[in-house]
Amino acid sequence: MSGFTGLFATAEAQLPQQAPEPGYFADLQLDQLVEAVTAGRERHNLKPAFSVRLTDAAAVEARQAVFADLADEQLRAAARAFCDGLTRCARQFEAASQVRHPRQAQRWRLNALTSYVNVVDAAGAALDRATPSSAGLRSWSAWLRAYRSGPEFTALAGQARALLTELGGLRYTLSIAGDEIVASPFADQEDLNAGTLATFERFAEDELTPHEFDLRAGAEMNELHAAVLDLVVKLFPDVFDRVARFVDRHPAVRPPVIGTVERELQFALAWLDFTDAVRAAGLRFCLPELHGDAGLQVTGTFDVMLARTLAADGRAPVTNGVALHGDERVLVVTGPNQGGKTTFARTVGQLYHLAALGLPVPGRSAALHVPDAILTHFDRGDRAADLRSRLEDEVQRMTQLLPHVTGRSVVILNEMFSSTTFVDARTMSIDVLRDVLEAGAVGVCVTFIDELSRLDPRVVSLTTGIDERDATRRTFEVTRGRADGEAHALALATKYGLTRDQLRTRIEARA
């Protein structure tokens, strides 16, 4: 069993327990995405796992292989059963630690130990029936096989199940006279339970379906139940003493690797469960191909949080694709306000982060590199507590960002220097873009300055679309094209009768 440390194989791919939130999270709205994805799984501390981006392609591919296996419904169901079973087991241990009656606490712990061996057995059997392809799941299957056949687990499973069966087979009678209850060994008296069930059998309309109760800590017995239990313990002291000795010998049963795998599977299921609603709306996710060289090719991509929100209303977002060819490095996006420029830039940044976690990313296909850094610059507006001007704040943040840009970085710039004059904004934006281009980084720049889209052959001009029949209607499609902010302004002026000729005609008509 030695050597197996988790599904994600390499040391870098293992999930961290602690990590600060990256500086770009709020700009890319990844903070909201991670909050939504991990909701309901707080017990497993998954936020750090969704915060730390991998920088080694082999580590990313190790996680991707596990996600590829979990596309199989049987394997995913087995993973879910394993996680749900361990959660139920943990709640039984919690119940044991919180109830006051020692015999009841011992029973909760026996239940928890039996649940544990049942969950491990079921997971091992499911993996033996399946044929996972990933190194992580194959190694996990081999580890489980060896663990289940080992003397320690075999003894634990045999004793736990035998004691549970023995407790379940205890038979006794209770005689109630006034306020006195007497417990006695069962002596073949009439089985009133069987008679009662037979009496009411004709009222049963359908076959009863099993119901699995959600066990939570705090299932305390009342005084009457505790008194009856004390009477039963006196009747069968030997079996209750053996239960006590057994659970005392097993205060903890999980090897650490069981907890590691549980958390890794929770990480995977959290993402798959969250994106199921988006998939149901007809949108697709894919495992991206990783490039050695910096670049980007993606089709049918979208903002996951936006898609999830729209899917709740039965709608789907407009998807987009983009590709960098040859020496192309920076996408400059122009177009009308509220046309989807910022959403597109944010989506590209999210793509790189999600891909570097080893997750399936939004899109029909994707090919990109694993970045050494994701650097963002978004306008943060005026803040009452900040004594600096917006421009001063932007310049300072940009000064801190640019020295970290390398040929493997991803830079997302959104409306730089919009608080200053057009001339100053153009000059400073050109300087920033030249620095990014010289570093060889991949970047997206959303701007109102058309000139930036023609700055360099390594710049690709993208525009967000408007309906040709109605210049006020956005299509949210992002395509290659010449920046035409003036043409859009002219189309709007024409629509509302505000061109020079239209105004002159109206004035002359009133003269």
C-alpha positions in Angstrom: 0.0 0.0 0.0 3.0 2.3 0.2 3.6 5.0 -2.3 0.0 6.1 -2.9 -0.6 9.6 -1.6 -3.7 10.7 -3.5 -5.6 10.8 -6.8 -3.7 13.7 -8.2 -0.4 11.8 -8.2 2.2 14.5 -8.1 3.1 16.6 -5.0 2.2 19.9 -6.7 -1.2 18.6 -7.8 -2.2 17.8 -4.2 -4.8 20.2 -2.8 -3.6 22.9 -0.4 -5.3 23.3 3.0 -4.5 27.0 3.2 -4.0 29.7 0.6 -4.6 33.4 0.2 -7.1 34.5 -2.4 -5.1 35.6 -5.6 -5.1 39.3 -6.3 -7.0 38.8 -9.6 -9.9 36.9 -8.1 -12.2 39.9 -7.6 -11.4 41.4 -11.0 -12.3 38.2 -12.7 -15.2 37.5 -10.4 -13.6 34.2 -9.5 -14.3 35.0 -5.8 -18.0 34.8 -6.5 -17.6 31.6 -8.6 -15.6 29.8 -5.9 -18.1 30.9 -3.2 -20.9 29.4 -5.3 -19.1 26.2 -6.2 -18.0 25.3 -2.7 -21.4 26.2 -1.0 -22.6 23.3 1.1 -19.1 21.7 1.2 -17.6 23.9 4.0 -16.7 20.8 6.0 -14.0 20.0 3.3 -12.3 23.4 3.2 -12.3 23.5 -0.6 -11.7 27.3 -1.2 -7.9 27.0 -1.0 -8.1 24.2 -3.5 -9.9 26.4 -6.0 -7.5 29.3 -5.3 -4.1 27.8 -6.0 -3.3 27.6 -9.7 -0.9 24.9 -10.8 2.1 26.0 -12.8 3.3 22.5 -13.9 1.7 21.0 -17.0 2.2 17.4 -15.8 0.3 18.2 -12.5 -2.5 19.8 -14.5 -2.8 16.7 -16.7 -2.8 14.4 -13.7 -6.0 16.2 -12.5 -7.5 16.3 -16.0 -7.1 12.5 -16.2 -9.2 12.1 -13.1 -11.9 14.4 -14.4 -11.9 12.4 -17.7 -12.6 9.2 -15.7 -15.4 10.9 -13.7 -17.2 11.6 -17.0 -18.2 8.0 -16.7 -21.5 7.9 -14.8 -20.8 4.7 -12.9 -17.4 6.0 -11.6 -19.0 9.4 -10.7 -21.8 7.6 -8.8 -19.2 5.5 -7.0 -17.3 8.7 -6.1 -20.4 10.3 -4.8 -21.4 7.2 -2.8 -17.9 7.2 -1.2 -18.1 10.8 -0.2 -21.7 10.7 1.0 -20.9 7.5 3.0 -17.9 9.1 4.7 -20.0 12.2 5.5 -22.6 10.1 7.1 -19.9 8.2 9.0 -18.5 11.5 10.3 -21.9 12.6 11.6 -22.2 9.3 13.5 -18.9 9.9 15.2 -20.1 13.5 16.0 -23.3 12.0 17.5 -21.2 9.6 19.6 -19.2 12.5 21.0 -22.3 14.5 21.9 -24.7 12.1 23.6 -24.4 11.7 27.4 -25.4 8.0 27.9 -22.2 6.0 27.5 -23.9 2.9 26.1 -25.7 5.1 23.4 -22.4 6.7 22.6 -20.8 3.3 22.1 -23.6 2.3 19.8 -23.2 5.4 17.7 -19.5 4.7 17.4 -20.2 1.1 16.4 -22.6 2.4 13.8 -19.9 4.7 12.5 -17.2 2.0 12.4 -19.6 -0.3 10.5 -20.5 2.5 8.1 -16.9 3.1 7.5 -16.1 -0.5 6.5 -19.2 -0.7 4.4 -18.2 2.5 2.5 -14.7 1.4 1.9 -15.8 -2.1 0.8 -18.4 -0.5 -1.6 -15.8 1.9 -3.1 -13.3 -0.9 -3.6 -15.9 -3.2 -5.3 -17.1 -0.3 -7.6 -13.5 0.4 -8.7 -12.9 -3.3 -9.3 -15.9 -3.4 -11.6 -14.9 -0.2 -13.4 -11.9 0.3 -15.7 -10.5 3.8 -14.8 -7.9 5.1 -17.2 -6.2 7.7 -14.9 -3.1 6.8 -13.0 -4.8 8.4 -9.9 -7.9 6.2 -9.9 -6.0 3.1 -10.9 -3.6 3.5 -8.0 -6.5 4.3 -5.7 -8.2 1.0 -6.7 -5.0 -1.0 -6.1 -4.5 0.7 -2.7 -8.1 -0.1 -1.7 -7.7 -3.7 -2.8 -4.6 -4.1 -0.6 -6.1 -2.2 2.3 -9.4 -4.2 2.3 -7.5 -7.6 2.3 -5.1 -6.5 5.0 -5.4 -8.1 8.5 -6.2 -4.8 10.2 -9.2 -3.9 8.0 -10.4 -7.5 7.8 -10.5 -7.8 11.6 -12.2 -4.4 12.0 -14.9 -5.2 9.4 -15.6 -8.7 10.8 -15.9 -7.6 14.4 -17.9 -4.5 13.7 -20.5 -6.3 11.6 -20.6 -9.3 14.0 -21.2 -7.0 17.0 -23.9 -5.0 15.1 -25.6 -8.3 14.2 -25.4 -9.5 17.7 -27.0 -6.3 19.1 -29.7 -6.5 16.6 -30.5 -10.1 17.6 -31.0 -9.4 21.2 -34.5 -10.4 22.3 -36.2 -9.3 25.6 -39.6 -8.5 27.0 -40.7 -5.4 28.8 -43.4 -5.6 31.5 -45.0 -2.3 32.4 -47.1 -2.0 35.6 -48.0 1.4 36.7 -44.7 3.4 36.8 -42.5 0.3 37.0 -40.8 -1.3 34.0 -39.2 -4.7 34.2 -37.0 -6.2 31.5 -36.7 -10.0 31.2 -35.1 -12.4 28.8 -37.3 -13.4 25.9 -38.9 -16.8 26.6 -40.9 -17.6 23.4 -43.7 -15.3 24.4 -46.2 -14.3 21.8 -44.7 -12.0 19.3 -47.0 -8.9 19.5 -45.0 -7.1 16.9 -45.7 -9.8 14.3 -49.4 -9.7 15.2 -49.6 -6.0 15.0 -48.0 -5.9 11.6 -50.3 -8.7 10.3 -53.4 -6.7 11.6 -52.4 -3.6 9.6 -51.0 -5.3 6.6 -54.2 -5.0 4.6 -54.0 -1.2 4.8 -50.7 -1.2 3.0 -51.4 0.0 -0.6 -47.9 -0.1 -2.1 -44.6 -1.6 -1.4 -42.7 0.6 1.0 -39.7 2.3 -0.4 -36.6 2.6 1.8 -35.9 6.0 3.2 -32.4 7.0 4.2 -32.4 9.3 7.2 -30.0 12.2 7.5 -28.2 11.4 10.7 -27.0 14.4 12.6 -25.3 14.9 16.0 -27.6 15.4 19.0 -29.9 12.4 18.8 -30.1 12.3 22.6 -32.4 9.7 24.2 -35.0 10.8 26.7 -34.9 9.6 30.3 -37.4 6.8 29.7 -35.3 5.4 26.8 -32.1 5.6 28.8 -33.7 3.7 31.7 -34.9 1.0 29.4 -31.4 0.7 27.9 -29.9 0.4 31.3 -32.3 -2.5 32.0 -31.4 -4.2 28.7 -27.6 -3.8 29.5 -28.1 -5.6 32.8 -29.7 -8.5 30.9 -26.9 -8.8 28.4 -23.7 -7.4 30.0 -21.3 -9.5 28.0 -22.2 -8.2 24.6 -22.4 -4.6 25.7 -19.0 -4.9 27.4 -17.5 -6.4 24.2 -18.9 -3.5 22.2 -17.3 -1.0 24.7 -13.9 -2.7 24.4 -14.1 -2.8 20.6 -15.0 0.8 20.1 -12.4 1.9 22.7 -9.7 0.0 20.6 -10.7 2.0 17.5 -10.9 5.7 18.5 -9.8 6.6 14.9 -9.9 4.3 11.9 -9.2 6.3 8.8 -5.7 6.2 7.3 -4.8 9.8 6.3 -5.0 8.9 2.6 -8.7 8.1 2.9 -9.3 11.7 4.0 -7.0 13.0 1.2 -9.0 11.1 -1.5 -12.3 12.1 0.0 -11.3 15.8 -0.3 -10.0 15.4 -3.8 -13.3 13.8 -4.9 -15.3 16.5 -3.2 -13.2 19.0 -5.1 -14.0 17.3 -8.4 -17.7 16.7 -7.6 -18.2 20.3 -6.5 -17.1 21.5 -9.9 -19.0 18.9 -11.8 -22.2 19.4 -9.8 -22.0 23.2 -10.2 -21.6 23.0 -13.9 -24.3 20.3 -14.5 -27.0 23.0 -14.6 -25.0 24.8 -17.3 -24.5 21.7 -19.3 -28.2 21.0 -19.1 -28.8 24.3 -20.8 -26.8 23.0 -23.8 -23.5 24.5 -23.1 -20.3 22.5 -23.2 -17.2 22.0 -21.2 -13.9 20.5 -22.3 -10.5 19.5 -20.9 -8.1 22.0 -22.6 -5.1 20.9 -24.5 -1.9 22.3 -22.9 0.6 24.1 -25.1 4.3 24.4 -24.4 4.3 27.8 -26.1 2.2 30.8 -25.0 -1.0 31.0 -27.0 -4.8 30.7 -27.0 -7.4 28.9 -29.1 -10.9 28.4 -27.8 -14.3 27.9 -29.3 -17.7 28.2 -27.7 -16.6 29.7 -24.4 -18.6 31.7 -21.9 -18.6 33.2 -18.4 -19.6 30.4 -16.1 -21.3 32.5 -13.4 -23.3 34.4 -16.1 -24.3 31.1 -17.7 -25.4 29.6 -14.4 -27.5 32.7 -13.7 -29.1 32.6 -17.1 -29.6 28.9 -17.0 -31.8 29.3 -13.9 -34.1 31.4 -16.1 -34.0 28.9 -18.9 -31.7 31.0 -21.0 -28.1 30.6 -22.3 -25.3 33.2 -22.9 -23.8 34.0 -26.3 -20.7 32.0 -26.7 -17.5 33.2 -28.3 -14.3 31.9 -29.8 -10.9 33.4 -30.4 -7.5 32.2 -31.6 -4.0 33.7 -31.6 -1.9 32.8 -34.6 1.9 33.1 -35.2 3.3 36.0 -33.2 -0.1 37.4 -32.2 -0.2 38.1 -28.5 -2.6 40.8 -27.4 -6.4 41.0 -28.1 -7.6 44.6 -28.1 -11.4 44.7 -27.7 -13.4 47.7 -28.7 -17.1 48.4 -29.2 -20.2 50.0 -27.7 -20.8 50.1 -24.0 -22.7 47.2 -22.5 -21.7 45.1 -25.5 -19.9 42.3 -23.6 -16.3 43.5 -23.8 -15.5 43.2 -20.1 -17.3 39.9 -19.8 -15.2 38.6 -22.7 -12.0 39.8 -21.1 -13.0 38.3 -17.7 -13.9 35.0 -19.4 -10.4 34.7 -21.0 -8.8 35.3 -17.5 -11.1 32.7 -16.0 -10.2 30.2 -18.7 -6.5 30.3 -17.7 -7.2 30.0 -14.0 -9.7 27.1 -14.4 -7.5 25.3 -16.8 -4.6 25.6 -14.4 -6.7 23.9 -11.8 -7.1 20.9 -14.0 -10.8 21.5 -14.4 -13.0 21.1 -17.5 -13.4 24.6 -18.8 -16.3 26.3 -20.6 -16.0 25.8 -24.3 -16.3 23.2 -27.1 -12.5 23.1 -27.4 -9.6 24.9 -25.8 -5.8 25.0 -26.2 -3.7 27.2 -24.1 -0.5 27.3 -22.0 -0.1 27.0 -18.3 0.7 30.6 -17.2 3.3 31.6 -14.6 1.1 34.5 -13.6 -2.3 36.0 -14.2 -2.2 39.8 -13.9 -5.2 42.1 -14.0 -5.9 45.8 -14.1 -9.5 46.9 -13.7 -10.8 50.3 -12.9 -11.9 50.3 -9.2 -13.6 53.7 -9.1 -13.4 56.2 -6.3 -13.1 55.0 -2.8 -13.8 57.2 0.2 -11.0 55.9 2.3 -8.4 56.3 -0.4 -6.7 59.7 -0.4 -5.2 59.2 -3.8 -6.9 60.2 -7.0 -8.1 57.4 -9.3 -5.4 58.2 -11.8 -2.7 58.1 -9.1 -4.1 54.7 -7.9 -4.1 53.3 -11.4 -0.6 54.4 -12.2 0.7 52.9 -8.9 -1.1 49.6 -9.5 0.2 49.4 -13.1 3.7 50.2 -11.9 3.5 47.2 -9.5 2.1 44.9 -12.2 4.4 45.4 -15.2 7.6 44.2 -13.7 6.0 40.8 -13.1 5.0 40.3 -16.8 6.9 37.5 -18.5 6.5 35.6 -21.8 4.3 33.0 -20.0 2.1 35.5 -18.2 -1.5 36.4 -19.0 -2.5 40.1 -18.7 -6.1 41.3 -18.5 -6.5 45.1 -18.9 -9.9 46.7 -18.6 -10.5 50.3 -19.6 -7.1 51.7 -18.5 -6.8 55.3 -17.4 -10.4 56.2 -18.1 -10.3 58.8 -15.4 -7.9 61.1 -17.3 -8.0 63.0 -20.6 -8.2 61.1 -23.8 -4.7 62.2 -24.9 -3.1 61.1 -21.6 -5.0 57.9 -21.5 -3.9 57.1 -25.1 -0.2 57.8 -24.3 -0.1 55.8 -21.1 -2.1 52.9 -22.6 0.3 52.7 -25.5 3.3 52.5 -23.1 1.6 49.7 -21.1 0.7 47.7 -24.2 4.2 48.0 -25.6 5.6 46.7 -22.3 3.3 43.7 -22.4 4.1 43.0 -26.1 7.9 43.3 -25.5 7.5 40.7 -22.6 5.8 38.3 -25.0 2.8 37.8 -22.7 -0.7 36.9 -23.8 -3.1 39.7 -23.0 -6.6 41.1 -23.4 -7.1 44.9 -23.4 -10.6 46.4 -23.3 -10.5 50.0 -24.4 -12.3 52.9 -25.9 -9.2 54.0 -27.7 -9.4 52.5 -31.2 -5.8 53.4 -32.0 -4.6 50.6 -29.6 -6.0 48.0 -31.9 -3.6 49.1 -34.7 -0.6 49.6 -32.5 1.5 46.5 -33.5 1.2 43.4 -35.8 1.2 41.3 -32.6 -2.1 43.0 -31.7 -5.4 41.5 -32.8 -8.4 43.8 -33.1 -11.7 42.4 -31.8 -15.0 44.2 -31.8 -18.2 43.4 -30.0 -21.2 43.2 -32.3 -24.3 45.3 -32.8 -27.4 44.4 -34.8 -27.1 45.8 -38.3 -30.9 46.5 -38.3 -30.8 48.2 -34.9 -27.6 50.0 -33.8 -28.9 50.0 -30.1 -29.1 46.3 -29.9 -26.0 44.3 -28.8 -25.3 40.8 -30.1 -22.5 40.1 -27.5 -20.6 38.4 -30.2 -16.8 39.1 -30.3 -15.2 38.9 -33.7 -12.1 40.0 -35.5 -12.6 43.3 -37.1 -11.4 46.9 -37.4 -12.3 49.1 -34.5 -15.1 51.3 -35.7 -16.3 53.3 -32.8 -17.0 56.3 -35.1 -19.1 54.2 -37.4 -21.2 53.0 -34.4 -21.6 56.6 -33.1 -22.7 57.6 -36.6 -25.2 54.7 -36.7 -26.7 55.8 -33.4 -26.9 59.4 -34.5 -28.6 58.4 -37.7 -31.1 56.2 -35.8 -32.1 59.1 -33.6 -32.0 61.8 -36.3 -29.0 63.6 -34.9 -26.5 63.7 -37.8 -25.5 67.2 -39.1 -27.7 66.8 -42.3 -30.7 65.6 -40.3 -30.4 68.4 -37.8 -30.0 71.0 -40.6 -33.0 69.7 -42.4 -35.1 69.9 -39.3 -33.9 73.5 -38.5 -34.6 74.7 -42.0 -38.1 73.1 -41.9 -38.9 75.1 -38.8 -37.4 78.4 -40.1 
